[in-house]
Amino acid sequence: MNSVHSPVLVVGAGPVGLVAALTLLQNGIPVRIIDKDHHPRMGQRGAGIWSRSLEVYNFLDVSEVNSLGKSALPGRSYKPGMLEPLKDSSMFPHLEPSSAIPFHAPKLMGQQLLDVILRRHLEKFSCSVEMGTELRSFEQCDEGVTATLVKNGISETFDTKWIIGADGAKSIVRKQLGLTFLGESRDDTRLVTGDIRLMGVGLDRMHWHLFGNFNERGLSLRATDEIAEDGWQFYLYGRELDPTKIAESEELVFETIASLIPTKITFNKVVWMSDFRANIRMVNKFSEGRVFVAGGMIDLIVADTRSFVYGQGLNSGVQDAFNLGWKLALVQKGLADKSLLETYSAERLPVISEMLKMTTSILDKATASGDLSAGRNPILYMLGINCRFSTIVLDEFVSSVERKPINAYGVLDEGRLEAGDRAPDAPNMLQVGGAEFNTTTLFGLYRPWYHTMLVFAPSLADATPILAALEAYDKSVVRSAAVLPSSASVTPVASPDLVLVDREGYAYSAYLVEASQTKVFVIRPDGVIGAIVHGTEGVKEYFSKIFLAA
């Protein structure tokens, strides 16, 4: 069988592949997405969704992730051999609330539910995952890629323009490209994780229960109704346990849990389980020709009572896919040169490299001290991730002398904002011009299929010449808005562009703009600040790095 259909083939239908597909579909690019498994994966798996990933889902208009995701329950540890609480503690590092960060608290959502939600959004574009379809090999040339697929024993030759491999640690895409996985696997740090149904006398569902200890044997139980009314996500860990052996037997799981909880337990069943070890690895590059990988870091799994709470791998993979999606869409549409795709690896590799060092440090502290809260750090919220070093960002307000060494996986500093940083939000905006939008937040403007130009100016008269000069850009991929200070008139105006008044000063504060200044921010489709410039010429210079004819 030979067929020519979608210009992009996505291999792997976990959250990373689904986000890649959805980003492209929202950009108007048809996608074919396949997965070699015959049925969707079961289990909570990596349930922690950090703030930056919640912002990505917001830009994709997948609001269910935030609304249905659960806040982390307080952790409760117990005295040895007793059901008497020892202490309660927060499971997440503290982050001060801010109007610029709408998704302040990380959420917990099992991968099984997350996949269902994302698949429903794909279906809005008449796109569904082809299960039981395996990529066996591919060959590429300057014009495209020819993939060999197998389903139900039947081979198919599929011609496409691009392939995105989001097929995990055993990726056939990665292997055939010859990409290496840099890093190590740690046999000294292993665990069994899964979903289980049980009831325990005195075991409430209002806490994240922590029994035992890291150095010998321990248990983490997190209640989740996603499994059932008596459902829990569990982790068994400790040097005295044999995770591989335990994971082979439901009875051994029951016995081990019963030995760690000093109360009567009624077991129903193990829904899903697997043993894991700490993998600290990343790919050496993210692409070769017309083929890409997303999810370039295997998650660091800390055998921990906090388990995947520190996990950054799935979150970083989703952000990989979001970075790639808008760039690939512009190239496929013929609006950008293929060289734009080189910035995908260039921007993401430093992030993953620094993330790897940080997560390795967490693991080392945990294994050395047994204090698993030692690694908690607001950096895990992923809000300080940046690409200030990228060749396609432009900042006319920062000189080369002022630029610091690359710190791609940084801590958020709300007192400093440069091109390449995450764009902040701002609430309570008043719309006084432009009928196309109906939003009261800046995040309500940002979407993955267009750039957004924010022209901060003392008055609409000051902003108008800049807005008028930028009318030449295609409205389907570039949109603009004037952002005026609270002192500006709130009288409705007739304007082809969106006009917002920052009534309470949140935008001017978050973007570090004085009310008397004129300053232009270009927000990329992935919610990153592409440019901070004085006016029209700076905007044109930025877009000359993006579009073929700017």
C-alpha positions as CSV (number, residue, x, y, z in Angstrom):
1,M,0.0,0.0,0.0
2,N,1.4,3.4,-0.9
3,S,-0.3,6.7,0.1
4,V,0.5,10.4,0.3
5,H,-1.5,12.3,2.9
6,S,-0.5,14.5,5.8
7,P,2.7,16.5,5.6
8,V,3.6,15.6,9.2
9,L,3.8,12.1,10.7
10,V,3.9,12.1,14.5
11,V,5.2,8.8,16.0
12,G,4.0,8.2,19.6
13,A,0.7,9.3,21.1
14,G,1.6,10.1,24.6
15,P,1.2,13.8,25.8
16,V,4.3,14.9,23.9
17,G,3.1,13.5,20.6
18,L,-0.4,14.7,21.2
19,V,0.8,18.3,21.9
20,A,2.9,18.3,18.8
21,A,0.0,17.2,16.7
22,L,-2.4,19.6,18.3
23,T,0.0,22.6,17.9
24,L,0.3,21.8,14.2
25,L,-3.4,21.2,13.6
26,Q,-4.2,24.6,15.2
27,N,-1.7,26.1,12.8
28,G,-3.6,24.5,9.9
29,I,-1.1,21.7,9.2
30,P,-2.7,18.2,8.7
31,V,-1.1,15.5,10.8
32,R,-1.1,11.8,10.9
33,I,-0.4,10.4,14.4
34,I,0.4,6.8,15.2
35,D,1.2,4.6,18.2
36,K,2.5,1.1,18.1
37,D,0.5,0.1,21.2
38,H,-2.9,-1.4,20.4
39,H,-4.6,0.4,23.4
40,P,-4.1,3.7,25.2
41,R,-1.7,3.4,28.1
42,M,-3.1,2.9,31.5
43,G,-1.9,4.5,34.7
44,Q,-1.2,7.7,36.5
45,R,2.5,7.6,35.5
46,G,4.1,11.1,35.6
47,A,1.2,13.0,37.1
48,G,2.9,16.3,38.0
49,I,2.2,19.2,35.7
50,W,4.3,22.3,36.4
51,S,3.3,25.9,35.9
52,R,5.0,26.4,32.6
53,S,3.3,23.4,31.1
54,L,-0.1,24.6,32.4
55,E,0.6,27.8,30.4
56,V,1.3,25.7,27.3
57,Y,-2.0,23.9,27.7
58,N,-3.7,27.3,28.2
59,F,-2.3,28.7,25.0
60,L,-3.5,25.5,23.2
61,D,-7.0,26.2,24.7
62,V,-6.9,22.9,26.6
63,S,-8.4,24.4,29.8
64,E,-9.4,21.0,31.2
65,V,-5.9,20.3,32.3
66,N,-6.0,23.1,34.8
67,S,-9.7,22.8,35.7
68,L,-9.7,19.0,36.2
69,G,-6.1,18.7,37.6
70,K,-5.9,18.3,41.3
71,S,-3.8,20.3,43.7
72,A,-1.2,18.3,45.7
73,L,-2.5,17.1,49.0
74,P,-0.3,17.8,52.0
75,G,2.2,15.1,52.7
76,R,1.9,13.2,56.0
77,S,4.7,11.1,57.3
78,Y,4.2,8.7,60.2
79,K,6.2,7.5,63.2
80,P,7.9,4.1,62.6
81,G,5.5,1.2,62.9
82,M,2.6,3.5,63.9
83,L,-0.4,5.2,62.2
84,E,0.4,8.3,64.4
85,P,1.4,11.3,62.3
86,L,5.0,12.5,62.6
87,K,4.7,15.7,60.5
88,D,2.7,17.3,57.7
89,S,4.5,19.0,54.9
90,S,4.0,20.6,51.5
91,M,4.8,18.4,48.5
92,F,5.8,21.3,46.3
93,P,8.4,24.0,46.8
94,H,6.9,27.4,47.7
95,L,6.3,30.0,45.0
96,E,5.0,33.5,45.9
97,P,1.7,34.2,44.1
98,S,1.9,36.8,41.3
99,S,-0.6,38.4,38.9
100,A,2.0,37.6,36.2
101,I,1.7,33.8,36.9
102,P,-2.0,32.7,36.6
103,F,-1.2,29.0,37.1
104,H,0.6,29.5,40.3
105,A,0.0,26.0,41.7
106,P,1.2,22.9,39.9
107,K,-1.5,20.3,39.2
108,L,-1.7,16.5,39.3
109,M,-3.4,14.6,36.5
110,G,-2.7,11.1,35.5
111,Q,-1.3,10.5,32.0
112,Q,-4.3,8.3,31.2
113,L,-6.8,11.1,31.7
114,L,-4.4,13.7,30.1
115,D,-4.2,11.6,27.0
116,V,-8.0,11.3,26.8
117,I,-8.4,15.1,27.0
118,L,-5.8,15.8,24.3
119,R,-7.3,13.2,22.0
120,R,-10.6,14.9,22.2
121,H,-9.1,18.1,21.1
122,L,-7.4,16.4,18.1
123,E,-10.8,15.0,17.2
124,K,-12.1,18.6,16.7
125,F,-9.8,18.7,13.7
126,S,-11.0,15.2,12.4
127,C,-7.7,13.7,13.6
128,S,-7.5,10.5,15.6
129,V,-4.7,8.4,16.8
130,E,-4.0,5.2,14.8
131,M,-3.3,2.6,17.4
132,G,-1.4,-0.6,16.7
133,T,0.5,1.2,13.9
134,E,4.3,0.8,14.2
135,L,7.0,2.8,12.4
136,R,9.6,0.2,11.2
137,S,12.0,2.4,9.2
138,F,12.2,5.6,7.2
139,E,14.4,7.2,4.5
140,Q,14.7,10.9,3.9
141,C,15.8,13.1,1.1
142,D,15.7,16.9,0.4
143,E,12.0,16.8,-0.6
144,G,10.6,14.5,2.1
145,V,10.6,11.3,4.1
146,T,9.3,7.8,3.2
147,A,8.2,5.8,6.2
148,T,7.5,2.1,6.4
149,L,4.6,1.4,8.7
150,V,3.1,-1.9,9.9
151,K,-0.4,-2.5,11.2
152,N,-1.9,-5.9,11.7
153,G,1.0,-7.5,9.9
154,I,0.3,-5.4,6.8
155,S,3.1,-3.1,5.6
156,E,2.4,0.4,4.3
157,T,4.7,2.9,2.6
158,F,3.8,6.4,3.6
159,D,5.3,9.5,2.0
160,T,5.4,12.6,4.2
161,K,7.3,15.9,4.5
162,W,8.4,15.6,8.1
163,I,8.5,13.1,11.0
164,I,8.3,14.0,14.7
165,G,9.4,11.1,17.0
166,A,7.7,11.3,20.4
167,D,8.0,7.6,21.0
168,G,9.9,7.6,24.3
169,A,13.0,6.0,25.6
170,K,13.1,3.1,23.1
171,S,12.4,5.4,20.2
172,I,12.8,3.9,16.8
173,V,13.1,7.4,15.4
174,R,16.0,8.3,17.7
175,K,17.7,5.0,17.0
176,Q,17.5,5.2,13.2
177,L,18.7,8.8,13.3
178,G,21.7,7.6,15.2
179,L,21.2,10.0,18.1
180,T,22.9,9.1,21.3
181,F,21.5,9.2,24.8
182,L,24.0,11.0,27.0
183,G,24.0,10.3,30.7
184,E,23.5,7.3,32.9
185,S,21.0,4.8,34.5
186,R,21.3,4.5,38.2
187,D,20.7,0.9,39.5
188,D,21.1,2.2,43.1
189,T,17.8,4.1,42.8
190,R,14.8,2.0,41.8
191,L,11.1,1.9,42.6
192,V,7.9,0.2,41.8
193,T,5.0,2.5,40.9
194,G,1.5,1.9,39.8
195,D,-2.2,2.3,40.5
196,I,-4.0,0.3,43.2
197,R,-7.4,0.0,44.7
198,L,-7.4,-0.5,48.5
199,M,-9.1,0.7,51.7
200,G,-7.3,1.1,55.0
201,V,-8.7,1.7,58.5
202,G,-7.7,5.3,59.5
203,L,-6.2,6.0,56.0
204,D,-7.9,9.3,54.9
205,R,-7.9,10.6,51.4
206,M,-7.0,14.2,52.4
207,H,-3.2,13.5,52.7
208,W,-0.4,12.2,50.6
209,H,0.7,9.3,53.0
210,L,4.4,8.6,53.5
211,F,5.5,5.4,55.3
212,G,8.9,4.0,56.1
213,N,12.1,5.7,54.8
214,F,14.3,6.1,51.8
215,N,17.3,4.2,53.0
216,E,15.5,0.9,53.9
217,R,12.0,0.6,52.6
218,G,9.2,3.1,52.1
219,L,5.7,3.7,50.6
220,S,4.0,6.7,49.1
221,L,0.2,6.6,48.7
222,R,-1.6,9.4,46.9
223,A,-5.4,9.2,46.7
224,T,-6.9,9.8,43.2
225,D,-10.5,9.4,42.1
226,E,-9.3,9.1,38.5
227,I,-8.7,5.4,39.3
228,A,-11.7,4.8,41.5
229,E,-13.2,5.9,44.8
230,D,-10.7,3.6,46.5
231,G,-7.9,4.4,44.0
232,W,-4.4,5.3,44.9
233,Q,-1.1,6.0,43.1
234,F,1.6,4.1,44.9
235,Y,5.4,4.0,45.0
236,L,7.5,1.4,46.8
237,Y,11.1,2.2,47.2
238,G,14.2,1.6,49.4
239,R,17.4,-0.4,49.3
240,E,15.9,-3.4,51.0
241,L,13.3,-4.0,48.3
242,D,13.7,-5.7,45.0
243,P,11.5,-3.7,42.6
244,T,11.8,-6.0,39.7
245,K,10.6,-9.0,41.7
246,I,7.8,-7.1,43.4
247,A,6.5,-5.8,40.1
248,E,6.1,-9.3,38.8
249,S,3.5,-10.2,41.5
250,E,0.3,-8.5,42.7
251,E,0.5,-10.6,45.9
252,L,4.0,-9.3,46.6
253,V,2.8,-5.7,46.1
254,F,0.0,-6.4,48.6
255,E,2.4,-8.0,51.1
256,T,4.9,-5.2,50.9
257,I,2.3,-2.5,51.3
258,A,0.7,-4.3,54.2
259,S,4.1,-4.6,55.9
260,L,4.5,-0.9,55.8
261,I,1.1,0.3,56.9
262,P,0.3,-0.5,60.5
263,T,-3.5,-0.9,60.0
264,K,-6.0,-3.2,58.5
265,I,-5.9,-3.1,54.7
266,T,-8.5,-4.4,52.3
267,F,-7.0,-4.9,48.9
268,N,-9.1,-4.8,45.8
269,K,-6.6,-5.1,42.9
270,V,-3.5,-3.6,41.3
271,V,-4.7,-1.7,38.2
272,W,-1.3,-1.1,36.7
273,M,2.3,-1.2,37.8
274,S,5.9,-1.2,36.7
275,D,9.4,-1.0,38.1
276,F,11.6,2.0,37.3
277,R,15.2,3.1,37.9
278,A,16.6,6.5,37.8
279,N,17.5,7.4,34.2
280,I,19.5,10.6,33.8
281,R,19.8,10.9,30.0
282,M,19.3,13.3,27.1
283,V,19.8,13.2,23.4
284,N,22.8,14.8,21.8
285,K,20.7,16.6,19.3
286,F,17.0,17.0,18.4
287,S,16.9,16.6,14.7
288,E,18.5,15.4,11.5
289,G,17.2,16.7,8.2
290,R,13.4,16.4,8.1
291,V,13.1,14.2,11.2
292,F,12.8,15.5,14.8
293,V,12.6,14.0,18.3
294,A,10.6,15.6,21.0
295,G,11.0,14.6,24.6
296,G,14.7,14.6,24.5
297,M,15.2,13.9,28.1
298,I,14.3,10.6,29.8
299,D,12.8,11.6,33.1
300,L,14.9,11.5,36.2
301,I,13.0,9.2,38.5
302,V,13.7,9.9,42.1
303,A,12.9,6.8,44.2
304,D,11.2,9.1,46.6
305,T,8.2,9.5,48.8
306,R,7.6,12.5,46.5
307,S,8.3,10.3,43.5
308,F,7.4,12.1,40.3
309,V,6.8,15.4,42.0
310,Y,10.2,16.5,40.9
311,G,9.8,14.9,37.4
312,Q,10.7,17.3,34.6
313,G,10.9,14.9,31.7
314,L,7.3,14.8,30.6
315,N,6.9,18.5,31.1
316,S,10.0,19.3,29.2
317,G,8.9,17.0,26.4
318,V,5.6,18.9,26.1
319,Q,7.6,22.1,25.9
320,D,9.9,20.7,23.3
321,A,6.8,19.9,21.1
322,F,5.4,23.4,21.6
323,N,8.7,25.0,20.6
324,L,8.9,22.9,17.4
325,G,5.3,23.1,16.3
326,W,4.9,26.7,15.4
327,K,8.3,26.8,13.6
328,L,7.5,23.7,11.6
329,A,4.1,25.1,10.6
330,L,5.6,28.3,9.2
331,V,8.2,26.4,7.2
332,Q,5.5,24.0,5.8
333,K,3.4,26.9,4.9
334,G,6.3,28.4,2.9
335,L,6.4,31.5,5.2
336,A,9.7,30.7,6.8
337,D,13.0,29.3,5.6
338,K,13.9,25.8,6.6
339,S,16.8,27.2,8.7
340,L,14.3,28.3,11.3
341,L,14.0,24.7,12.3
342,E,17.7,24.7,13.4
343,T,16.7,26.9,16.3
344,Y,14.6,24.1,17.8
345,S,17.7,22.1,18.8
346,A,19.6,25.3,19.5
347,E,17.0,26.6,22.0
348,R,16.1,23.3,23.7
349,L,19.4,21.5,24.1
350,P,20.8,24.0,26.7
351,V,17.5,23.8,28.6
352,I,17.6,20.0,28.8
353,S,21.4,20.0,29.6
354,E,21.0,22.3,32.5
355,M,17.8,20.5,33.7
356,L,19.8,17.3,33.7
357,K,22.4,18.8,36.0
358,M,19.7,20.1,38.4
359,T,17.8,16.8,38.5
360,T,21.0,14.8,39.0
361,S,21.8,17.1,42.0
362,I,18.4,16.4,43.5
363,L,19.0,12.7,43.2
364,D,22.5,12.8,44.7
365,K,21.2,14.8,47.7
366,A,18.3,12.4,48.2
367,T,20.5,9.3,48.0
368,A,23.3,10.8,50.2
369,S,21.1,12.3,53.0
370,G,17.8,10.5,52.8
371,D,16.2,14.0,53.1
372,L,14.0,14.0,50.0
373,S,12.8,17.6,50.5
374,A,16.4,18.8,50.1
375,G,16.0,19.3,46.4
376,R,12.8,21.3,46.5
377,N,13.4,24.5,44.6
378,P,11.1,27.0,42.7
379,I,13.2,26.3,39.6
380,L,11.1,23.2,39.2
381,Y,8.1,25.4,38.2
382,M,10.0,25.9,34.9
383,L,9.1,29.6,34.7
384,G,12.7,30.7,34.4
385,I,13.4,28.6,31.3
386,N,14.6,31.0,28.5
387,C,16.3,31.3,25.2
388,R,17.9,34.7,25.6
389,F,20.9,33.2,23.7
390,S,18.9,32.3,20.6
391,T,19.9,33.7,17.3
392,I,16.3,34.6,16.5
393,V,15.5,36.8,19.5
394,L,16.2,40.5,19.5
395,D,16.5,42.9,22.5
396,E,17.3,46.5,21.9
397,F,17.3,47.3,25.6
398,V,20.1,44.9,26.6
399,S,23.6,45.4,25.3
400,S,26.0,42.6,24.6
401,V,28.0,43.7,27.7
402,E,25.0,43.3,29.9
403,R,24.2,39.8,28.7
404,K,25.0,37.1,31.2
405,P,26.3,33.6,30.4
406,I,23.7,31.1,29.2
407,N,21.4,30.1,32.0
408,A,18.7,28.4,30.0
409,Y,17.1,26.6,33.0
410,G,17.0,29.6,35.3
411,V,15.1,30.7,38.3
412,L,12.3,33.2,37.5
413,D,13.3,36.8,38.2
414,E,10.3,39.1,37.9
415,G,12.6,42.1,38.3
416,R,14.4,41.4,35.0
417,L,12.8,40.7,31.6
418,E,14.6,40.1,28.3
419,A,13.9,38.8,24.9
420,G,13.9,35.0,25.1
421,D,12.1,35.0,28.5
422,R,8.7,33.6,29.1
423,A,6.0,36.3,28.5
424,P,4.2,37.3,31.7
425,D,0.4,37.5,32.0
426,A,-1.5,40.5,33.2
427,P,-5.2,40.4,34.4
428,N,-7.9,43.0,34.5
429,M,-7.2,44.6,31.2
430,L,-10.0,46.9,29.8
431,Q,-10.6,46.6,26.0
432,V,-11.6,49.9,24.5
433,G,-10.9,49.2,20.8
434,G,-10.8,46.3,18.4
435,A,-13.8,44.0,18.2
436,E,-12.0,40.7,17.2
437,F,-11.0,39.8,20.8
438,N,-12.9,39.8,24.0
439,T,-10.3,39.3,26.7
440,T,-9.3,40.8,30.0
441,T,-5.8,39.1,30.2
442,L,-2.7,39.2,28.1
443,F,-2.6,35.4,28.1
444,G,-6.0,35.5,26.4
445,L,-4.3,36.9,23.4
446,Y,-1.4,34.4,22.9
447,R,-2.1,31.5,20.7
448,P,0.3,29.0,18.9
449,W,-0.6,30.0,15.3
450,Y,0.5,33.7,15.4
451,H,2.9,36.2,16.8
452,T,1.4,38.9,19.1
453,M,2.8,42.4,19.0
454,L,2.2,44.5,22.2
455,V,2.8,48.2,21.7
456,F,3.1,49.8,25.1
457,A,2.7,53.6,24.6
458,P,1.6,56.6,26.7
459,S,-1.5,57.1,24.4
460,L,-3.1,55.6,21.4
461,A,-1.8,58.5,19.3
462,D,1.8,57.4,20.2
463,A,1.0,53.7,19.4
464,T,-0.9,54.3,16.1
465,P,2.2,55.1,13.8
466,I,3.8,51.8,14.9
467,L,0.6,49.8,14.5
468,A,0.0,51.3,11.1
469,A,3.5,50.5,9.9
470,L,3.0,46.9,10.8
471,E,-0.2,46.5,8.8
472,A,1.7,44.8,6.0
473,Y,2.2,41.6,8.0
474,D,-0.2,38.7,7.3
475,K,-2.9,38.9,10.0
476,S,-3.2,35.1,10.1
477,V,0.3,34.9,11.6
478,V,0.9,38.3,13.1
479,R,-1.5,40.2,15.3
480,S,-1.1,43.4,17.3
481,A,-2.5,45.3,20.3
482,A,-1.9,48.7,21.9
483,V,-1.4,48.5,25.7
484,L,-2.0,51.9,27.3
485,P,-1.3,52.9,30.9
486,S,-4.1,53.5,33.5
487,S,-3.8,57.2,32.9
488,A,-5.0,56.8,29.3
489,S,-8.6,57.5,28.3
490,V,-11.0,54.6,28.6
491,T,-13.4,56.0,26.1
492,P,-14.1,53.4,23.4
493,V,-12.2,54.1,20.1
494,A,-12.6,52.9,16.6
495,S,-9.4,51.0,15.8
496,P,-8.6,48.1,13.5
497,D,-6.2,46.9,16.2
498,L,-6.9,45.8,19.7
499,V,-6.6,48.5,22.3
500,L,-6.2,47.7,26.0
501,V,-6.0,49.9,29.0
502,D,-4.0,48.5,31.9
503,R,-6.4,49.8,34.5
504,E,-4.5,48.4,37.5
505,G,-1.0,48.5,36.2
506,Y,-0.4,44.8,36.1
507,A,0.9,44.7,32.5
508,Y,3.2,47.7,32.9
509,S,4.6,46.2,36.1
510,A,5.1,42.7,34.7
511,Y,6.7,43.9,31.5
512,L,8.8,46.5,33.4
513,V,7.5,49.5,31.3
514,E,7.2,53.1,32.5
515,A,3.9,54.9,31.7
516,S,5.8,57.5,29.7
517,Q,7.7,54.9,27.6
518,T,7.0,53.5,24.2
519,K,8.2,49.9,24.0
520,V,7.3,47.1,21.7
521,F,7.2,43.4,22.7
522,V,6.8,40.6,20.1
523,I,5.4,37.5,21.7
524,R,6.1,34.3,19.8
525,P,3.4,31.6,19.2
526,D,5.0,29.6,22.1
527,G,4.5,32.4,24.6
528,V,8.2,33.4,24.6
529,I,9.2,37.0,24.1
530,G,10.8,37.1,20.7
531,A,11.7,40.8,20.7
532,I,11.8,43.9,22.9
533,V,12.4,46.9,20.7
534,H,11.8,50.6,20.4
535,G,9.6,50.7,17.4
536,T,8.9,49.7,13.8
537,E,12.4,49.1,12.6
538,G,13.1,46.7,15.5
539,V,10.0,44.7,14.7
540,K,11.0,44.5,11.1
541,E,14.5,43.3,12.1
542,Y,13.0,40.6,14.3
543,F,10.6,39.3,11.7
544,S,13.4,39.2,9.1
545,K,14.8,36.4,11.2
546,I,11.5,34.5,11.1
547,F,9.7,35.1,7.8
548,L,11.0,34.7,4.2
549,A,9.7,38.1,3.2
550,A,9.4,40.5,6.1
